[in-house]
Amino acid sequence: MAAPLVAGRGAAQACGDDGILIAALPRLREPPMPKTSLSPLHRLYVHSALQSFVEAGGGIFIAGFLVSRGFSFPAALASFALIVLSRLALRGLVLPLAVRFGVRNVLLIGIAVRAVSFALLPLVHEVGPLLALFLAVSGLGSVLYWTAWHGFLPVLTDTGRGGQQISVQQATSALVGIAAPALGGLLLAHGGPGIAFAAITVLQLASALPLLGAPNPTIDPAAVLEPGVASYARRLYLGEGFHAGCSVVIWNLALFATLGEHFDQFGAAMAAAGLAAAAGSLLVGRLIDSGHPRHSLVIAYGAAALALAAKGTALGHPLLAVAATALGALVVPMTSTAMLAPLYAMARQSPCVLRFSMATEGGWDLGCSAACLTAAALLASGAGFHLPILLGLAAIAAMARMLDRWYARQPAAT
């Protein structure tokens, strides 16, 4: 029988004036480990590797693919923003589904719907019904998958080793990211979108296999989040969403343009960047777990600011753009580990991990869509990519300040 995804009702929780969690609650009851050759955490790593291949081999090409179909850069960014915004309207579906079927099963449903969205993408040729269908299906799959994922992962990680465990997952994703974009770019350039996205569809479905034997946590239908902690986490994720929009979504489209809109060259550049990304996360994870989390913030967010500044000045110069992409890839797992370790600690200590995930994911959606729509408006008015990318520096500063305050108040790092 699956363990409930709750921390126990009536548990005391101490918060500062701004609602930041400063006292640990009783640990979540761990889901029972099935008697299989793979532990739940190892199943998670295998799934994460396959899912990362899907994202790096297919997901990163979506905006560029729309441009190759004749969409303008503003229209491609607006389309991506619509996918993200649709998740705000659809997120309410996650909780009743999770109450009835369990969090892991919602994750599996999200995987299946995302596979359908990749199968639909090659059929999109212009603004019309097929584009609307793709955006709707992609938004539904995305909200089911990512909300359930961030409600599932904290249950399987440990409070004392959360930083290192998350960093292993990030490093696994980064290693996969070395080969996936190169293969995805080659398939798109030489095999065509039909073959490329059919392969991604199959891989997306295959990513469900490691999760079939994983625990299926249930949730308490009556659990209620602490408003102060949920608000703090939502604001932190809003900043991360804006930063991701500037440094990943907008930058990837700008890099695609800088490399002459060639899928194979874009994929090769992302593959080279994956080499840098594989090294970044483990260092920060060990710093967090060894009691030096504030040092990790200086490293991670200092490097993030440097990478974003490099991206903002490298446009139009292919070699410099590839170098800036590598630096940015090095930063992504570092900032993700530095941010997700405390967020997952808050999630484990909250009355309901899934509700906590729903709150934080909503903040990310608002931040990312705001960045993409701002960039679309600026590009439509005649501006270049430089300003939309550099706007992410404000989000980096805000996140570093919030995390520094949180780590300063904690008796233990995570």
N, C-alpha and C positions, 0 to 999 in steps of 0.2 A: 504494500500500500504506500502511495506517495506521501511524503511529509508535506504539511501545509507551508505555504510560502509566506509565513508571518513570523513576527518576532515574539508574539505573546501579548495579549491585550492586558492593559493595566500596568505595563512596565513603566518605571519612572524614567524621565528623560530631562537632562539639564541642558538649557540653551542660553547663549549670551543674549544681549539686548537686541542684536540683529538677527536672532534665530539660528545662529550657527551652532551646530551640534558640538558640545564640549565634553560630554560624558558618555561612555559606552553603555549600550543596553545589553541585556542578555543576548547571547549568540542565537542565531537562527538554528533550529533543529535541522541537522544535515539530512538530505534525502538518503535513504538507504542505498548502499552501493550494491548493484546487482553482481551476481557471481559470474562474471565474464572475464575474458582475457584483457579487456580494456576497462580502465577505471572511467568514471564519468568525466573527469577532467581531461583524460587522454582522448576520449571521444570528442570532447569539445575542441581540442587542438586539431584533430583530423578534420572535423567539419570546418573549422576556421580556415584551414589551409585550402580546402576546396572552394569555400565561399570567397576567399581572397582571390583565387584564380578567376572566379566569375567576375568579381569587381574589376580586377586589373586587366583581364583579357576581354571584357565586354562592356562593363559599366562605364569605364572611363572614356569609351569611344562614342557614347550616345550623342553628346552635343556636337562633336565633330561629324558624326554620321548625318545628323540633321542638316548641318552646313553643306555637306556633300550632296544632299538632296535639293539644294537650292534655297534653304532657309538663310536669312541674314543672321549675323552674330547676335543682335538684340533679340531676334525671334527665337533662336536656339536657347539663349539664356532664360528668356521668359517661359519657354516650354518647360525647362528644367525647374524653374521656380513654381510653376503650376503643379508639377508632380509633388514637390515638397509641401506646397500649401494644401493640396488635397488631403494630405495626411492629417492635418488639423481637424478637418471635417469628419474623417473616417476613424480617428483614433478611439472614439467611443465604442466602436465594435469590439475592441480587443478585450475589455474587461468581461462582458457577458460570455464571450467565447471561452476565455480562460477559466471562468468559474465552472462552465459546463464540461470542457474538454481537457483542461490542464494547460500549463504554460508551454510545455514542450510540444504539445499537439498544435497549439496556435503557431508556434515556430514552424512546424512542418507544413501547415496550411499556407503560411507566408511564402515558404520556399516554392511550393507548387504554383502559386499565383505569380510569383516573380518569373518562374520559368515560362509561363504563358506570355508575359509581357515581352520577354526577349524573342519569343517566336513571332510576335506581332510586329516587332520593330522593322524588319526588312520590307514589310508591306506598306510602310508610310512613305509617301512620295510628295505630299503637299499638305497644306492646312486643310483639314476636312474631317469627315467622320472617323477615318482610321487613325488619324493623329489623336483625336479626342478619346477614342477607345484605348489606344496605347497609354495615354497619360492617365486615364482612370484606372486601368488594370495595374500599371506600374505603381501608382500611388497606393492602391489597396495592398498590393504585395509588399511594398516597402514598409507601410505602417504596421502590418501584421508581423513581418519578420523582425524589424529592428526594435520595435517596442518589446516583443517577447524575448528577443536576444538579450537586451539589457536588463530584463527582469529575470532571465535564466542564468546568465553568467555569474552574478554576485553570489548565488546560492552555492555554486560549485567551487568558489575560491575561498581561501582562508583569510581571516583577519590578520594574523601575524605574518603571512607570506603573500598577501594580496598584490603588493607591488611587483614582486618577482614573478608570480604566476601570470599576471596580466602582461608583463613584459615578455614572457615566453610566448604567449599568444600573439602579441604584436610582432615579435621577431619572426615567428612562423609565417605570419601574413606577409612580412617584408621579404622573406626568402622566396616565397611563391611569386611575389611581385617582380622578381628578376626575369623569369621566363615568360610569365603570362602575357604582359603587354607586347613583348616581341612577337610571340606566336599569334596573338590577336591581331596585331597590325599586319602581319604577313598574310593571314587568312583574309582580312578585309581587302587588302591591296590586290591580292592575286587570286583568291578564291571567290570573292564577292560576299556581300552581306548575307545572302541566304545560307551559305555554308558556314560562315563565321558565327552567326547568331544561332544557327542550329546546334553547333558544337557547344556554345555557351548554355543553351537551353538544357542539353543533356547533362552538362557538368552541374548546373544548378539543381537538377533533380537528383543527381548522384550525391550531392552534399547532404541530402537528408539521411542517407544510409547510416552514417556513424551515430546519428541521434536516435535511431530506432530502439536501441538498447539503453538509452540514458534515462535517468529518473524523470518523472512527469510531475513536477511540483503542483500542488493545488493551492488556492488562495482562500482567505476568509472573505466572504461576500460583504461582511459588515465592517471591515477594517477601515480606519480613517487616518490619514497622514497628519503629522504635525505641520501646521501651516508655515511656521518660520523656516524649518529645515527644507521643506519642499520649495518654498519661494527662493531661498538661497541657491539651491541646486538648479532651479529653472533659470535663474539669472546667469549662473555660471555657464550653463549649456547654451543659452542664447548667445553669449560671447563666443563660444566655441563654434556655433553654427555660422556666425558672421565671419569668423576667421577662416573656417573651412571653405565658405563660399568664395572668399577673396583668394586664398592661397592654393586652393585645389580646383574648384569648378571653373572660376574665371581664368585662373592661370592655365589650366589645361587647354582651354579654348584659345587663349593667347599663344601658347606654345604651338598648338596645331597650325595657327595662322603663320607664325614665325618660320615653321619648317615647311612652308609651301603647301599646307593642307594635304600632306602625304601620310597615309595611315602607317605605312611601314617605317618611315623615319620617326614619326611620333612614338610608335611602339618601341623602337630601339632606344629612343631617348628615355622613355619611362623604365625600360629594362635596366639601362645603365644606372639610373637613379635608385633602382631597387638594391643594388649592391651597397649603397650608402645607408639605406634605410635599415638593412639587416643588423647593423652594428649599434644603432642608436638606442633601442629600447632597453636592452639588458642592463646597461650602465645605470639608467635612471631607476629601474626597478630595484636594483640592489641598494642604491642610495636611499630609497624610500624605506625599505625593510630594515636597513642597518641603522636607522635613526638619523639620517641626514636628508630629510625630504626638502628642506628649504634650500639646500645646495642644489637639488635637482631642479628646482624652479629657476634658479639663476642660469643653469646650463640649458634647460629645455626652452624657456621663453626668451632668453637672450639669443639663443640660436634661431628661434622662430622669427624674432624681429630682424635679425641679420638676413635670414633667408628671404623674407618678404621684401626687404629693401633691395636685395640682389635681383629678385624677380621684377620688381618695378623698374629697374634700370637696364635690364638685359634684353628687353623686347627688341626685335629687329636684328639681333645678332645671334645666329643659330648656335655657335659654340658657347657663348656666354649664357644663352638661355638653357642649354643642356646642363651646364655647370650649376646654374641656379636651381634647376630642377633636382639635381642630385643633392644639393644642400637642403632643399626643401623636403626631399624624401627622408633624409637623415633626421630631420626635425620631427616629422609626423609621429613616429612611434614614441619619441621622447616626450612630446607634449601630451600624447594620448595616455601614456603610462602615468605621467605626473598628475593628470587630471582625473583619470578613471579610477586610480587607486583610492583617493578620498571619496569619490562619488559612489563607488561600490561599497565602501565602508559605511557611508550614510545609508545606502540602500539596505544593507544587511541589518542595520540597526533600526530601520523604519518598521512600522507596523505591517506594511505590505510592500514588498519589493516591486511587484508589477505596477502598482499605482505610482510608486516613486518613479519608475521608468517612464510611465505615461506623462508625468509632469515634466520630467527633464527633456524627453524627446520633443515635447511641444515647444519648449524653449529653443531647441536646436533648429526646428523647422522655421520658426519665426526669424531667427538670425540668418540662416542660410538663404531663405527666400528673399529677405530684405537686401542682402548683399547682391544677389543675382538680379533682382529688379532694379536696384540702384545702378548697377553696371549696365543693364539693358537701356535704361533711360539716358545714361551718360553717353553710351555708344551711339544711340539713335540721334542724340543732339550734336554729334560730330566729334566727341572726345575720343581719345585713344584708350587702350587698356591700362595705362600707367596708373591713373588716379584710382580707378576701382580696385586695383590690386593693393595699392598703398593704404587704402582706407582700413585694411585689416590690422594695421599697427595699433589703432585705438582699441580694438578687441583684445589684442595680445596684452596690452598694458592693463586693461581692466581685469582679465582673467588672472594674470600674475599677482595683482594686488589682492584679489579675493582669495586665491589659494594660499598666499603667504599668511593672510590673517587666519585662515582656517588651520593651517599647520601649526601656527604659533599658539593656538588655543588647545591643541590636542596633547593629552598625556602620552600617547603613542602615535606613531606616524599614521597608521591606518586602523 
